[in-house]
Amino acid sequence: MSKTVNEPSRSAGNTRMEIAEYISVNGLDIPIDMHGYLTNPKDWDVEVALKQAELANVEMTDDHWFVVNYIREQYEYSSCVPEARHALKSMKEHLGKERATRKYLYKLFPYGYAIQACRIAGTRVPLKIMLDL
């Protein structure tokens, strides 16, 4: 049986998130929606990120963490998921031009920026799932 969580959002008023299941992290059950995203981004921490990465079969490297931390910082600031083009711009500044490509971003997150990177970063499901384009 799913439950509903209400949490205010800066951009969209009250957002209703259906709890579909839970992931277990350090003995705690963390609620996720039917797409695997956290229903409450405040539940996120490094251990939750590692669990989400494990579930996505992503082995976290420094470059993975750079992208995840970038998404997390932007999300905490604006309550919105940054588009991939903004992440690529930051990657270019910090990781170099050769690693700031969509091809490399897909190498890091084979199922996509919105599907894997944002899920690992603990955001809610992006309203604009086309962030990968």
C-alpha positions as a Markdown table, in Angstrom:
| # | Residue | x | y | z |
|---|---|---|---|---|
| 1 | Met | 0.0 | 0.0 | 0.0 |
| 2 | Ser | 1.4 | 3.4 | -0.9 |
| 3 | Lys | 1.3 | 6.5 | 1.3 |
| 4 | Thr | 1.2 | 10.1 | 0.3 |
| 5 | Val | 3.7 | 12.7 | 1.5 |
| 6 | Asn | 3.1 | 16.4 | 1.2 |
| 7 | Glu | 6.0 | 18.8 | 1.3 |
| 8 | Pro | 6.1 | 22.4 | 0.2 |
| 9 | Ser | 8.1 | 23.3 | -2.9 |
| 10 | Arg | 9.3 | 26.8 | -3.8 |
| 11 | Ser | 8.3 | 26.4 | -7.4 |
| 12 | Ala | 5.1 | 24.3 | -7.4 |
| 13 | Gly | 3.3 | 24.8 | -4.2 |
| 14 | Asn | 2.5 | 21.6 | -2.5 |
| 15 | Thr | 3.7 | 18.5 | -4.2 |
| 16 | Arg | 2.2 | 15.1 | -3.6 |
| 17 | Met | 4.6 | 12.2 | -3.7 |
| 18 | Glu | 3.4 | 8.6 | -3.6 |
| 19 | Ile | 5.6 | 6.3 | -1.6 |
| 20 | Ala | 5.9 | 3.1 | -3.6 |
| 21 | Glu | 8.6 | 1.3 | -1.5 |
| 22 | Tyr | 11.6 | 1.8 | 0.7 |
| 23 | Ile | 15.3 | 1.4 | 0.5 |
| 24 | Ser | 17.2 | 0.2 | 3.6 |
| 25 | Val | 20.2 | 2.3 | 4.6 |
| 26 | Asn | 22.0 | 1.7 | 7.9 |
| 27 | Gly | 18.9 | 0.1 | 9.4 |
| 28 | Leu | 16.6 | 2.9 | 8.3 |
| 29 | Asp | 13.8 | 2.6 | 5.7 |
| 30 | Ile | 14.0 | 5.5 | 3.3 |
| 31 | Pro | 10.8 | 6.1 | 1.2 |
| 32 | Ile | 11.1 | 6.2 | -2.5 |
| 33 | Asp | 8.6 | 6.8 | -5.3 |
| 34 | Met | 7.6 | 4.4 | -8.0 |
| 35 | His | 10.5 | 5.6 | -10.1 |
| 36 | Gly | 13.1 | 5.1 | -7.4 |
| 37 | Tyr | 13.6 | 8.8 | -6.4 |
| 38 | Leu | 13.5 | 9.9 | -2.8 |
| 39 | Thr | 10.1 | 11.2 | -1.7 |
| 40 | Asn | 11.8 | 13.5 | 0.7 |
| 41 | Pro | 15.2 | 14.9 | -0.6 |
| 42 | Lys | 16.1 | 15.7 | 3.0 |
| 43 | Asp | 16.6 | 12.0 | 3.6 |
| 44 | Trp | 19.6 | 12.2 | 1.3 |
| 45 | Asp | 23.2 | 11.6 | 2.6 |
| 46 | Val | 26.3 | 9.9 | 1.3 |
| 47 | Glu | 25.1 | 6.5 | 2.4 |
| 48 | Val | 21.8 | 6.9 | 0.6 |
| 49 | Ala | 23.7 | 8.0 | -2.5 |
| 50 | Leu | 25.9 | 4.9 | -2.3 |
| 51 | Lys | 22.8 | 2.7 | -1.9 |
| 52 | Gln | 21.1 | 4.4 | -4.9 |
| 53 | Ala | 24.3 | 3.9 | -6.9 |
| 54 | Glu | 24.5 | 0.3 | -6.0 |
| 55 | Leu | 20.9 | -0.2 | -7.1 |
| 56 | Ala | 21.7 | 1.5 | -10.4 |
| 57 | Asn | 24.9 | -0.6 | -10.8 |
| 58 | Val | 27.0 | 2.6 | -10.9 |
| 59 | Glu | 30.4 | 2.4 | -9.3 |
| 60 | Met | 31.1 | 5.8 | -7.9 |
| 61 | Thr | 34.3 | 7.6 | -8.9 |
| 62 | Asp | 35.5 | 11.1 | -8.3 |
| 63 | Asp | 33.9 | 12.2 | -11.5 |
| 64 | His | 30.6 | 10.6 | -10.5 |
| 65 | Trp | 30.7 | 12.4 | -7.2 |
| 66 | Phe | 31.5 | 15.7 | -8.9 |
| 67 | Val | 28.3 | 15.4 | -11.0 |
| 68 | Val | 26.2 | 14.2 | -8.0 |
| 69 | Asn | 27.5 | 16.9 | -5.7 |
| 70 | Tyr | 26.9 | 19.6 | -8.4 |
| 71 | Ile | 23.3 | 18.4 | -8.8 |
| 72 | Arg | 22.9 | 18.3 | -5.0 |
| 73 | Glu | 24.2 | 21.8 | -4.5 |
| 74 | Gln | 22.0 | 23.3 | -7.2 |
| 75 | Tyr | 19.0 | 21.4 | -6.0 |
| 76 | Glu | 19.5 | 22.5 | -2.4 |
| 77 | Tyr | 19.8 | 26.1 | -3.6 |
| 78 | Ser | 16.9 | 26.3 | -6.0 |
| 79 | Ser | 14.7 | 23.1 | -5.4 |
| 80 | Cys | 15.1 | 22.4 | -9.1 |
| 81 | Val | 17.2 | 19.9 | -10.9 |
| 82 | Pro | 19.8 | 21.6 | -13.0 |
| 83 | Glu | 19.8 | 20.7 | -16.7 |
| 84 | Ala | 22.6 | 18.5 | -18.0 |
| 85 | Arg | 24.0 | 21.5 | -20.1 |
| 86 | His | 24.7 | 23.3 | -16.8 |
| 87 | Ala | 26.4 | 20.3 | -15.3 |
| 88 | Leu | 28.5 | 20.0 | -18.4 |
| 89 | Lys | 29.5 | 23.6 | -18.1 |
| 90 | Ser | 30.6 | 23.0 | -14.5 |
| 91 | Met | 32.4 | 19.8 | -15.6 |
| 92 | Lys | 34.3 | 21.8 | -18.2 |
| 93 | Glu | 35.5 | 24.3 | -15.6 |
| 94 | His | 36.5 | 21.7 | -13.0 |
| 95 | Leu | 37.3 | 18.5 | -14.9 |
| 96 | Gly | 38.5 | 19.8 | -18.2 |
| 97 | Lys | 37.1 | 20.1 | -21.7 |
| 98 | Glu | 37.8 | 16.4 | -22.6 |
| 99 | Arg | 35.6 | 15.1 | -19.9 |
| 100 | Ala | 32.8 | 17.7 | -20.3 |
| 101 | Thr | 30.9 | 16.0 | -23.0 |
| 102 | Arg | 27.5 | 14.3 | -23.2 |
| 103 | Lys | 29.3 | 11.1 | -24.3 |
| 104 | Tyr | 31.4 | 11.1 | -21.1 |
| 105 | Leu | 28.3 | 12.0 | -19.0 |
| 106 | Tyr | 26.5 | 8.9 | -20.5 |
| 107 | Lys | 29.6 | 6.8 | -19.8 |
| 108 | Leu | 29.3 | 7.8 | -16.1 |
| 109 | Phe | 25.5 | 7.4 | -16.1 |
| 110 | Pro | 24.6 | 5.0 | -18.9 |
| 111 | Tyr | 20.9 | 5.3 | -18.3 |
| 112 | Gly | 21.0 | 9.0 | -18.3 |
| 113 | Tyr | 21.6 | 12.1 | -16.2 |
| 114 | Ala | 18.0 | 12.4 | -15.0 |
| 115 | Ile | 17.5 | 8.7 | -14.5 |
| 116 | Gln | 20.7 | 7.9 | -12.6 |
| 117 | Ala | 22.6 | 11.0 | -11.6 |
| 118 | Cys | 19.6 | 12.8 | -10.2 |
| 119 | Arg | 18.4 | 9.7 | -8.4 |
| 120 | Ile | 21.8 | 9.2 | -6.8 |
| 121 | Ala | 21.9 | 12.9 | -5.9 |
| 122 | Gly | 18.6 | 12.5 | -4.0 |
| 123 | Thr | 16.4 | 14.8 | -5.9 |
| 124 | Arg | 12.8 | 14.2 | -6.7 |
| 125 | Val | 11.9 | 12.9 | -10.1 |
| 126 | Pro | 12.7 | 15.8 | -12.5 |
| 127 | Leu | 9.6 | 17.4 | -13.9 |
| 128 | Lys | 11.4 | 17.7 | -17.2 |
| 129 | Ile | 12.8 | 14.3 | -17.7 |
| 130 | Met | 14.2 | 15.5 | -21.0 |
| 131 | Leu | 17.2 | 17.0 | -19.0 |
| 132 | Asp | 19.4 | 14.4 | -20.8 |
| 133 | Leu | 19.1 | 16.1 | -24.2 |
